[in-house]
Each structure stands twice: as C-alpha cells, then as structure tokens.
Amino acid sequence: MRALLGVELPGYRTVDTDTWLNDHGDVLSLHFFDLPPDLPAALDDGPALRHGLTHFTARAGGGLIETSVKRLGELPALRQILKLPLPNQPSGQAFIGSFTVPRAGCSTVVKIQAAERGMTGMREAVVMAKLGPDQYFRPHPYAPEVQGGLPFHTADHVQWDAEFPDHPLTRVRRTLDTLAAAVTVAPEFAALPPFTGPAQANG
C-alpha cells in the first residue's frame, strides 16, 4: 500500500523507489510496515511515549533529541529527531528526523537522514564555549535516569539552528517543517483502524 503521497520536495531528486537525495547528500525516504507498530505507548500518552523512546534510542547507541505528536495530513503522527554515531568513523554524527503515522496493524514512516561531513563537532564546541560544561550537559528531559547512548546537551536545541543554518540537524528540522505542510495521506490508509497503544499489538 502506498500510504503517503506528495512527499517529493523542491531540491530533492529521485534516486530509487520512494527515495530522494539533495545536494547536501541528505536522504529522504518513505517506508510502509505491514505489521503492528512497536511504539511503547499510545500517541496521546506523551510521558510514557517519550520515556520509552528515549530508552529505546539509547539502547541503540544514539540519543533522542526531541519528539512530539503532530498532525500529518488528517492523522496524528509521531515526530522524532535523533542522533547516531557515524558507523566506522572515529567521530561525527548522523541526524535522523521522521514522522511515523501508526495505524492498528501497520504504519508508514517518512524519514530524513543528514550526516556530518568534513570537520565535525563545530556546533557542539561553539555552544559549549559559550555556556560552559555545567550549562552544556543536562539530564535528559524525557528520562533523566537514562544511561548509555549519546549524551543529551544544549547544542542540539532548536535555538542554535539559526547560528548553524547548514548543520545537518538544522537541515533535518527544516525538512520536517516542510514535510508537515507538504505530505498528504491516502484515503485508504486514513480509513484503517487507528493505533491505540502497544497492547493491541500483543493481543
């Protein structure tokens, strides 16, 4: 089933089925999963959803930067931004933004991936120099007890995007904002039974 339509964005060119690329090397992709969503909580249970996703991302070696529930077309969608270490590299990170549109028995995800290239860590170094380490590193707001993965810090906050307009995290946020206005949902997907929480997937 082709669940989301109207994904093509200016500046992105088609490189494969449901995959697009821009001049920065950012990859935009669309995925359909024909199985119940593995989300830790219902979309209307914000604290449990954010807490579970923070731990899930840390166990995968990354860090959850932010998550919220937004409307995508006429349906509620989970908006996430996370960071992961670049594989087989001594430094650098990849930033992944996504909208997940869950239904009871399936889901669709539209995802944008942007990686650091060349000199890495400049955004983090500049922000830490301005704030100092005591103000830079913070407990994770969604799960202060979380261990492992990449640390939560203030350089990932949206307030610094304007100072670093070409940083991959800034580009991810910009693309998600554009997607929120550009993506439409196919009527046959919208008509499917809604996702109400993980219990339905186990029952």
Disulfide bonds with the S-S distance in Angstrom:
none
